[in-house]
Amino acid sequence: MQPLGTYDLYLNFFVATAMPLIILANLRSSVRNSPRNAFLWRDHANFMRTSMVIIALLSLWSMVQLAGHYGLASPAFVDWAMPAIGIPFLVAALVEIWFAARFLRQCLRARFAG
């Protein structure tokens, strides 16, 4: 694992702190009651669940990188964990693209239908 530069450290700290807060905010009922989020969670729940999984994997990736940088995790663990997180991230990203295409197709059909 290569040492992280200043920009990478700031970015990983931001991702490791902000992304779990975004997940918690989306799971609160007050945020779910906003019109846009209510629509997305009601009509496109799988799209939103997959989005939350992607955000969780992204924050876990940043946490592992920070743990490896500061010596809280061994380099062998970091080298093992990166593909173990990256492969499910790739699968979730492909599923997210599929759900996004279905969502876009549904929106375009509703728009042109009247």
N, C-alpha and C positions, 0 to 999 in steps of 0.2 A: 504494500500500500504506500502510495506516495504521500508526503506531508501536504497538508492543506495550506493554501495561501490565505491571505487576509480576506479577500473577496469570498473564497470558498467557505471560510469559517463563518463570516457574517451571514452568508446565504443559508448554510446548514443550521445555524442557530435560529434564523427566522423561520425556516421550514419546520424545524423540530418543535418550535413553540406555537406558531400560528396555525398550522394545519390541524393539530388536535383541537384547538379552540374552534376552528371552523366546523369540525365534526360535531363537537358538543353543541354548538349553536344550531346546527341543522337538526339535531335530535330533540331540541327543546320544543315544546308545544306552542310557545308564543311565536316562534319563527315559522313553524309549520303552518300557522294560520294566516300568514300573509298570502295574498291572492296567487302570486306566482309560485311560491313554494307549495301551497295547497294543491294547485293544479299539477305540479310536477310529481309530488308524492302520491297523489291520488291516481293520476292517469299513466304515469311513467315511473312507477316505484322501482322497477328493476334498473332503470337508468340511474336513478338517484342512489340506490344501494351500491351499484358498481362504482359510482363516483366516490362514495364514501370509502370503499375498499381501496381505490386507487390513492386517495388522499392519505389513508392510514399506511399503506405500503410506502408511499413517498416519505412520510414523516419517520417511519421506522428506518428507512434507508439512511436518512440524514442522522438519526440518532446513532446508528451503528458506525457511520463514518466519524462522528464526533467522539464516540467511545474509543475507536481505534486511534484517533489522532492524539487524544489525551492519555492513552495508555490504560484505559479502563477495560479494554478488551484486547486480547492478544492478536497479533497480526494473522495468525492461522485462523482464528475465529472470524476475523473480518473477511479474509479471503474466502472462507466457506460461506459466510452469511450473505455476501453480495450477490452471488448467483442464486442462492436460496430465496432471496427477496426479489431479484430481478426477473426470474422466470414467471412467478405468479403475477408480477406487475405486467409483463408482456401479455400474458393470457387475459388479464383484466382489461388491459388497454384495447386488445382486439375485440373483446366483448363490448366494451364501451363504444367503440366505433360502430359496431353492429347496431346497438341500441340507439345511438345518435342518428344513424341513417334511417332507421325505422321512425324515429321521432320527427325527423325533418320531412320524411315522406308523408307522414300523417298531417303535419302542419300545412304542407303545400297542398295536399288534397282538400283540406278544410278551407283553405284560403280561396282556392279556385272553384270550389263547389258553391260558394256563395256565402 
